[in-house]
Amino acid sequence: MTDPLGAARIAIIGGGIVGIALARALTLRGLGEVTVFEKEHRLAAHQTGHNSGVVHAGLYYKPGSLKAELCALGRVAIREFCAEKKLPYREVGKLVVAIDESELPALAEIERRSIANGVPDLRRIDEVAELREIEPHVAGVAAVHSPQTAVVDYAAITEAMAQDVRAGGGSILLGQEVVAMTVEAGRVRVRTAVSEQVFDRVIACAGLQSDVVAKLVGADPSPKILPFRGEYWSLAPERNDLVNGMIYPVPDPRFPFLGVHFTRGVYDDIHVGPNAVPALAREGYRWLAISPKDTWESLTWPGAPSLAKQHWRMGVDEISASLLKTRWFRKARRFVPELRSRDLVAKTAAGVRAQAWGRDGALLDDFAVDQVGPVTLLRNAPSPAATSSMSIADYVIDHFLTVRAD
Ligand SMILES: Cc1cc2nc3c(=O)[nH]c(=O)nc-3n(C[C@H](O)[C@H](O)[C@H](O)COP(=O)(O)OP(=O)(O)OC[C@H]3O[C@@H](n4cnc5c(N)ncnc54)[C@H](O)[C@@H]3O)c2cc1C
């Protein structure tokens, strides 16, 4: 492909893992002079620094979707990057467990998708004894096991990628929120509270603020971001032997993030969660963090009645489990019957997911990218976007940047 970028000046909005992976790829490929704007005073301050740390192997995603394709490529890229930088990468493995016979058809669908997506070394397990060889304390009738599903520290990975950006001559400006953009003669004037610069191309990877940033260049307000908080409980360290790797429920493929699950983190901490409750602020990490503006915008979005009608039961279930520890505990104990309520200690490290939803109330399933003249906008990059960050970067460069903006 020809490279029309030449010595372009490229701005990236957002210092999460996707923005920094893009900055790194552009720098290493010599595609321009890169400047990253991050509104917080540190990198990875939002989703990237508040997630489960799982390197997904691609079990759930619709075959042929961008999620399926970029997750497979991204997993390998993250593994190689961690090896190169000597960052922890632990293949603790994931067991997706059917608790009873009623879940077998859904488990079969996960198995079908996993095979279509080329999940490495995937194995179907129908013997309880075999399940217990992998997770001695688990309950269930069948499972699929993905031994190469891994855990990492995404904030540390982002910092290591940022070092490559700086070493390659790129700039990362912290504490600089982009508040305005104007397209002038095919170039973009980018303004923060303290600076104003002109760039040839801009790529916005603004996570929870994706729709706000899109509006700065007059893009369609849809899809909007619906913030969903995910909360975790920690397992008391003396009970760490209850879980070897990851134990997940059979998910509804439309909402693979739902359902209480157990994950052994890269530093051997075991967390139980996350759930998914509506956040009352885009960056609302607690129930009491309320933004009247964000909440009003979500409630008055044209798709709100349709979403509420379809999913109110699920919403009530998730909210009650968030507010009542006993409900959460009961959900978790179905998978690990030896779990006691007192084994769940301190609710920790909530994260807020940036989930895009359309005017019709439908949640966008796949990654989504928009182009407005010289500005490329990542409109939907939820899980597994951390796993896929390096392949999303290559995808955006190859499909949106190395072609002319006009
Ligand atoms: C609870 C939870 C669990 C998850 N678990 C996993 C998992 O196990 N594996 C996985 O692969 N994915 C997981 N994810 C998803 C993953 O964390 C995200 O998909 C990924 O981090 C997205 O990265 P990002 O760079 O797009 O967004 P972010 O990390 O949110 O970064 C966006 C950045 O843009 C900045 N910004 C916004 N507006 C502006 C502006 N105007 N000017 C300047 N800067 C701006 C923000 O401050 C922010 O730092 C999880 C997410 C959550 C919330």
The ligand as a MOL file (V3000), in Angstrom:
LIG
                    3D

  0  0  0     0  0            999 V3000
M  V30 BEGIN CTAB
M  V30 COUNTS 53 58 0 0 0
M  V30 BEGIN ATOM
M  V30 1 C -14.4240 -3.8110 34.3460 0
M  V30 2 C -13.7290 -4.0370 33.0320 0
M  V30 3 C -13.1120 -5.2640 32.7650 0
M  V30 4 C -12.4790 -5.4670 31.5310 0
M  V30 5 N -11.7610 -6.6080 31.3340 0
M  V30 6 C -11.0480 -6.7430 30.1890 0
M  V30 7 C -10.1870 -7.8690 30.0150 0
M  V30 8 O -10.0240 -8.6810 30.9120 0
M  V30 9 N -9.5250 -7.9950 28.8230 0
M  V30 10 C -9.6870 -7.0940 27.8090 0
M  V30 11 O -9.0910 -7.2860 26.7310 0
M  V30 12 N -10.4510 -6.0040 27.9640 0
M  V30 13 C -11.1150 -5.8020 29.1430 0
M  V30 14 N -11.8600 -4.6910 29.3410 0
M  V30 15 C -11.9510 -3.6990 28.2470 0
M  V30 16 C -10.6750 -2.8730 28.1320 0
M  V30 17 O -10.2520 -2.3990 29.3950 0
M  V30 18 C -10.9440 -1.6930 27.1880 0
M  V30 19 O -11.5400 -2.1900 26.0200 0
M  V30 20 C -9.6520 -0.9730 26.8100 0
M  V30 21 O -8.9350 -0.6190 27.9720 0
M  V30 22 C -9.9830 0.2510 25.9820 0
M  V30 23 O -8.8240 1.0520 25.8750 0
M  V30 24 P -8.9430 2.5270 25.3630 0
M  V30 25 O -7.5760 3.0450 25.2260 0
M  V30 26 O -9.8410 2.5510 24.1750 0
M  V30 27 O -9.7810 3.2950 26.4980 0
M  V30 28 P -9.3260 3.9190 27.8960 0
M  V30 29 O -8.3820 3.0540 28.6180 0
M  V30 30 O -10.5910 4.2540 28.6230 0
M  V30 31 O -8.5660 5.2350 27.4870 0
M  V30 32 C -9.2150 6.3630 26.9440 0
M  V30 33 C -8.4260 7.5760 27.3960 0
M  V30 34 O -8.8730 8.7370 26.7010 0
M  V30 35 C -8.7270 9.8410 27.5720 0
M  V30 36 N -9.5510 10.9380 27.0790 0
M  V30 37 C -10.9000 10.9650 26.9330 0
M  V30 38 N -11.2990 12.1390 26.4250 0
M  V30 39 C -10.1820 12.8920 26.2300 0
M  V30 40 C -9.9550 14.2240 25.7340 0
M  V30 41 N -10.9630 15.0010 25.3220 0
M  V30 42 N -8.6870 14.6700 25.6890 0
M  V30 43 C -7.6550 13.8900 26.0850 0
M  V30 44 N -7.8140 12.6330 26.5940 0
M  V30 45 C -9.0670 12.1390 26.6430 0
M  V30 46 C -9.1990 9.2670 28.9080 0
M  V30 47 O -8.7520 10.0320 30.0050 0
M  V30 48 C -8.6070 7.8670 28.8670 0
M  V30 49 O -7.3600 7.7840 29.5120 0
M  V30 50 C -12.4920 -4.4370 30.5440 0
M  V30 51 C -13.0820 -3.2090 30.8240 0
M  V30 52 C -13.6710 -2.9990 32.0710 0
M  V30 53 C -14.2100 -1.6370 32.3830 0
M  V30 END ATOM
M  V30 BEGIN BOND
M  V30 1 1 1 2
M  V30 2 1 2 3
M  V30 3 2 2 52
M  V30 4 2 3 4
M  V30 5 1 4 5
M  V30 6 1 4 50
M  V30 7 2 5 6
M  V30 8 1 6 7
M  V30 9 1 6 13
M  V30 10 2 7 8
M  V30 11 1 7 9
M  V30 12 1 9 10
M  V30 13 2 10 11
M  V30 14 1 10 12
M  V30 15 2 12 13
M  V30 16 1 13 14
M  V30 17 1 14 15
M  V30 18 1 14 50
M  V30 19 1 15 16
M  V30 20 1 16 17
M  V30 21 1 16 18
M  V30 22 1 18 19
M  V30 23 1 18 20
M  V30 24 1 20 21
M  V30 25 1 20 22
M  V30 26 1 22 23
M  V30 27 1 23 24
M  V30 28 2 24 25
M  V30 29 1 24 26
M  V30 30 1 24 27
M  V30 31 1 27 28
M  V30 32 2 28 29
M  V30 33 1 28 30
M  V30 34 1 28 31
M  V30 35 1 31 32
M  V30 36 1 32 33
M  V30 37 1 33 34
M  V30 38 1 33 48
M  V30 39 1 34 35
M  V30 40 1 35 36
M  V30 41 1 35 46
M  V30 42 1 36 37
M  V30 43 1 36 45
M  V30 44 2 37 38
M  V30 45 1 38 39
M  V30 46 1 39 40
M  V30 47 2 39 45
M  V30 48 1 40 41
M  V30 49 2 40 42
M  V30 50 1 42 43
M  V30 51 2 43 44
M  V30 52 1 44 45
M  V30 53 1 46 47
M  V30 54 1 46 48
M  V30 55 1 48 49
M  V30 56 2 50 51
M  V30 57 1 51 52
M  V30 58 1 52 53
M  V30 END BOND
M  V30 END CTAB
M  END
